[in-house]
Amino acid sequence: MELVLENGVVRGGSDARERFYDSRGYGRVEASGLVLAPVEAAHLLYRGDVEAVRDGASGDSLDFRALLSSAAVSEIAVLVYKDLRDRGFYLSPACEGWVEDPAGADFVVYPRGQGPWDDAVAYRVRAESERTDVSAASLGDTVLAVVDEESAITYLETAHPDIEGSTTVDLPTGVGADLLGDRVLVWDPPEALYHKGFYGQPLDDETGKPLQLSLVEAAALAGRGVLDVQGGADAIVECGREVEGERFDRRLAVYRTLRDRGVVPKTGYKFGADFRTYADVESVDSLGHSELLVRVLPADHAFTPRDLALDVRLAHGVRKRMVFALVTDADASSEPRIEWLEVGRLTP
């Protein structure tokens, strides 16, 4: 059996099809026989299923070492391909014309017991080195397979979740408050603010007075007319910008959106996040555990895989889901646009 590398793919005859595609799901069937991606050919060479691949341009005989050292294949892709095969999956390289919707993925992985001749897809996988930055905008419908410097592989599942809650509260208007430094104090807070809406934190737990509000909470409330602060909501926003720069506007946009969706955001500082969130708050007295950690980022943010893994590990360790709010800055005529990205550990 001869396999030939030419024009970026490896070709074999009908005997290659019977041996590798029909029985084990390698490659793609064409009229002339079987077409393999170089990563598939490298795996067959590694296993010893074939001894060599002939380079159609030079005539050289390529073994596993020679093919892996060539420009035809990435060692990162080979490592991920091998790992998924070792886990019992059939998979296809995400090449145009080979699979549906190849954009953004390196491999399409089929459910165990199924292969490219079936319609089901278990995962769309993208292989990256831990040293390669990953655009946040490119994630959301793929599994990110990160290969670290010791060739261990971490799988991170990414998705665009629906963030919704059931928290509702009737808020008063015109509540007097003072802007002091980097927080706002409500000296005589209505019960609805803290006990029903979980806004702020009382300085004295017994009396509930005064109520301390973060700048982002206060700006959102003042913008709705709930608070009466000297200078209005603009004064609070300006203070927030002095403290945080443009990050404050992004956090405020996310805070308002979460509240509009019935979700209560509270500070996530102790977890290294912007917010922790509660989806179903009836009262502070019956408060459950928060469900999400939310980090607010600009839409053009690029993750380092190391930092991404750290965020996900921390969220998992405190039994929460890690969500990133990707904010597109608005112009003068529109509101910021927010895209939600959830990332979690996956064991295929």
C-alpha positions in Angstrom: 0.0 0.0 0.0 1.4 3.4 -1.0 0.4 6.7 0.6 1.5 9.9 -1.1 1.7 13.4 0.3 0.8 16.0 -2.3 -0.9 19.4 -2.3 -1.3 19.3 1.4 -3.1 15.9 1.7 -2.1 12.3 1.7 -3.7 10.0 -0.9 -4.2 6.3 -1.0 -6.1 3.8 -3.2 -9.1 1.6 -2.5 -7.1 -0.7 -0.3 -6.4 2.3 2.0 -10.1 3.1 2.1 -11.0 -0.4 3.2 -8.3 -0.6 5.8 -8.5 2.8 7.3 -11.8 4.5 6.6 -14.3 1.6 6.6 -13.0 0.0 9.7 -11.6 2.9 11.7 -12.9 6.2 10.3 -9.7 7.8 9.0 -9.9 10.2 6.1 -12.4 11.1 3.5 -13.6 8.9 0.6 -13.1 10.1 -2.9 -13.6 8.4 -6.3 -9.9 7.6 -6.5 -9.7 6.1 -3.0 -8.9 7.6 0.3 -7.7 11.1 1.2 -6.1 11.7 4.6 -5.2 14.9 6.3 -1.5 15.0 7.3 -2.4 14.7 11.0 -4.2 11.4 10.3 -1.3 10.1 8.3 1.0 11.1 11.2 -1.1 9.1 13.6 -1.0 6.0 11.4 2.7 6.3 11.1 3.0 6.7 14.9 1.0 3.5 15.4 3.0 1.6 12.9 -0.1 1.0 10.7 2.0 2.3 7.7 5.8 2.4 7.5 6.2 5.6 5.4 4.5 8.2 3.3 6.1 9.2 0.1 6.5 12.9 -0.5 5.1 13.5 -4.0 7.3 16.5 -4.6 10.7 15.2 -3.6 10.1 11.5 -3.7 11.5 11.1 -0.2 10.1 8.5 2.1 8.7 10.1 5.3 8.5 8.2 8.6 6.7 9.6 11.7 9.7 11.6 12.7 10.2 13.1 9.3 6.5 14.0 8.8 6.2 15.5 12.3 9.3 17.7 11.5 7.9 18.9 8.2 5.7 21.9 7.6 2.8 19.6 6.6 1.6 19.0 10.2 1.6 20.7 13.6 2.8 18.7 16.6 0.0 20.4 18.7 -2.6 19.0 16.4 -1.0 15.5 16.4 -0.9 15.4 20.2 -4.6 16.3 20.5 -5.6 13.9 17.7 -3.7 11.1 19.4 -5.3 11.9 22.8 -8.8 11.8 21.4 -8.2 8.6 19.5 -6.7 7.1 22.7 -10.0 8.0 24.5 -11.9 5.9 22.0 -13.2 8.6 19.6 -13.3 8.7 15.9 -12.7 12.2 14.6 -12.2 14.1 11.3 -10.0 17.1 10.6 -12.3 20.2 10.1 -11.3 20.8 6.5 -13.5 22.7 4.0 -15.6 20.1 2.2 -14.9 17.4 4.7 -17.3 18.4 7.5 -20.1 20.8 7.9 -19.2 24.2 9.5 -15.4 23.7 9.7 -14.8 27.4 10.7 -13.1 27.8 14.1 -12.3 24.2 14.7 -9.5 21.8 14.0 -11.4 18.5 14.5 -15.0 17.3 14.5 -15.3 14.5 17.1 -18.0 11.9 16.8 -19.9 10.3 19.7 -18.3 7.0 20.9 -19.3 4.2 18.6 -20.0 6.5 15.7 -17.9 7.9 12.9 -17.8 10.2 9.9 -20.5 8.0 8.2 -23.0 9.1 10.9 -24.7 12.5 11.3 -24.0 13.1 15.1 -21.2 15.3 16.4 -20.1 15.2 20.0 -17.5 18.1 20.0 -15.9 20.6 17.7 -12.3 20.8 19.0 -9.7 23.5 18.5 -6.1 22.6 19.4 -3.8 25.3 20.8 -0.5 25.6 22.7 -0.6 27.1 26.1 1.6 29.9 24.7 -0.9 31.0 22.0 -3.3 33.8 22.8 -7.0 33.0 22.0 -9.5 35.7 20.9 -12.6 35.7 23.1 -14.7 36.4 20.0 -13.5 33.1 18.4 -14.9 31.0 21.3 -18.4 29.9 22.1 -19.2 26.8 20.0 -15.9 24.8 20.3 -13.9 22.8 22.8 -10.5 24.4 23.4 -7.8 21.7 23.7 -4.8 23.4 25.3 -1.5 21.5 25.2 0.9 22.6 27.9 4.7 22.5 27.9 4.7 18.9 29.2 2.2 17.8 26.5 -0.6 17.4 28.9 -4.0 18.4 27.4 -6.7 20.4 29.2 -10.1 20.5 27.5 -12.2 23.6 28.0 -15.8 23.6 26.8 -17.1 27.0 25.6 -20.6 28.1 24.9 -22.9 31.2 24.7 -25.3 30.7 27.6 -28.7 32.3 28.3 -28.4 34.3 31.5 -31.8 34.7 33.1 -33.2 34.9 36.6 -36.5 35.4 38.4 -35.6 38.1 40.9 -38.2 41.0 41.0 -38.5 43.8 43.4 -40.6 47.0 43.6 -38.3 49.8 44.3 -39.2 53.3 45.7 -38.0 56.5 44.1 -36.2 59.6 45.5 -34.4 57.9 48.3 -31.8 60.3 49.8 -28.2 59.2 49.6 -24.7 60.6 49.8 -21.7 60.0 47.5 -18.7 59.5 49.7 -15.4 58.6 48.1 -15.8 55.4 46.2 -19.2 54.3 47.6 -22.7 55.7 48.3 -24.4 55.6 51.7 -28.2 55.5 52.2 -28.9 56.7 55.7 -32.5 55.6 56.0 -32.9 52.8 53.4 -36.3 51.3 52.5 -36.5 47.6 53.3 -36.9 46.7 49.7 -33.4 47.8 48.8 -31.4 45.3 50.8 -33.8 42.7 52.1 -35.8 42.2 48.9 -33.5 43.4 46.2 -30.1 42.5 47.8 -28.7 45.9 47.0 -25.7 47.0 49.1 -24.5 45.9 52.5 -25.7 47.4 55.8 -23.0 48.9 58.0 -25.0 47.7 61.1 -26.6 44.3 60.6 -29.1 44.9 63.5 -30.5 48.2 62.4 -29.7 47.8 58.7 -28.5 51.4 58.6 -26.8 53.0 56.9 -26.8 51.0 53.7 -23.5 51.0 51.8 -23.8 50.8 48.0 -21.0 50.2 45.5 -20.6 52.8 42.8 -21.9 50.4 40.2 -25.0 49.6 42.3 -25.6 53.3 43.1 -25.2 54.4 39.5 -27.7 51.8 38.3 -30.2 52.8 41.0 -29.7 56.6 40.5 -30.2 56.1 36.8 -33.6 54.6 37.5 -34.6 57.5 39.8 -34.4 55.3 42.9 -31.7 57.4 44.6 -31.6 61.1 45.1 -27.9 62.0 45.1 -26.3 65.4 44.7 -25.2 65.6 41.0 -27.5 62.7 40.1 -26.4 59.5 38.4 -23.8 61.4 36.3 -21.9 62.3 39.4 -21.7 58.7 40.4 -20.7 57.5 37.0 -18.0 60.2 36.8 -16.6 59.1 40.2 -16.6 55.5 38.9 -14.7 56.5 35.8 -12.1 58.3 38.0 -11.6 55.1 40.0 -11.7 52.5 37.2 -11.4 54.3 33.9 -13.5 52.9 31.0 -13.8 49.6 32.8 -16.5 51.2 35.0 -18.8 51.8 32.0 -18.4 48.1 30.9 -19.2 46.9 34.4 -22.2 49.2 34.7 -23.6 48.0 31.4 -23.3 44.4 32.5 -24.7 45.1 35.9 -27.8 46.8 34.4 -28.3 44.0 31.9 -28.1 41.3 34.6 -30.6 43.2 36.8 -33.0 43.6 33.8 -32.8 39.9 33.4 -33.8 39.1 37.0 -30.3 38.2 38.1 -28.7 39.8 41.1 -25.0 40.7 40.7 -22.8 41.2 43.8 -19.1 41.8 44.0 -16.9 38.9 42.9 -13.7 40.5 44.3 -12.8 37.6 46.7 -13.0 35.2 43.7 -11.0 37.4 41.3 -14.1 38.2 39.3 -16.2 41.3 38.7 -19.4 39.8 40.0 -20.9 36.7 41.6 -24.6 36.3 40.7 -27.8 35.0 42.2 -30.6 34.1 39.8 -33.6 33.7 42.2 -33.6 36.0 45.2 -36.8 36.3 47.2 -35.2 37.8 50.3 -31.8 38.0 51.8 -32.9 35.9 54.7 -33.4 32.9 52.4 -30.4 33.5 50.1 -28.8 30.5 48.5 -25.4 30.1 47.0 -24.4 32.2 44.0 -24.3 30.3 40.7 -22.0 32.3 38.4 -18.7 34.2 38.5 -18.7 36.9 35.9 -15.7 38.7 34.5 -16.3 41.8 32.4 -14.0 42.2 29.4 -13.9 44.2 26.2 -15.2 42.3 23.2 -11.8 42.3 21.5 -10.1 40.6 24.5 -7.6 37.8 23.9 -7.1 35.2 26.6 -3.9 33.6 27.5 -4.8 29.9 28.0 -3.0 30.0 31.3 -5.3 32.8 32.7 -8.3 31.1 31.2 -7.5 27.8 32.9 -7.0 29.7 36.2 -10.4 31.4 36.1 -12.1 28.1 35.2 -10.3 26.2 37.9 -11.2 28.8 40.6 -14.9 28.8 39.6 -15.0 25.0 39.7 -13.3 25.0 43.1 -16.0 27.2 44.6 -18.8 25.3 42.7 -19.7 28.0 40.3 -19.8 28.5 36.6 -17.3 30.8 34.9 -18.9 33.3 32.5 -17.3 36.2 30.7 -19.3 39.3 29.7 -17.8 40.6 26.4 -18.8 44.2 26.0 -18.7 46.0 22.7 -18.4 49.8 23.4 -21.4 51.7 22.2 -21.4 54.9 20.2 -23.4 57.9 21.1 -26.6 56.5 19.5 -26.6 52.9 20.9 -26.2 50.9 24.1 -23.2 48.6 24.6 -23.7 45.1 23.2 -22.9 42.2 25.5 -22.1 38.7 24.5 -22.0 36.0 27.2 -19.2 33.3 27.0 -19.2 30.4 29.4 -16.1 28.3 29.8 -15.8 25.1 31.8 -13.6 22.0 32.2 -14.5 19.0 30.1 -13.4 15.4 30.3 -14.2 13.9 26.9 
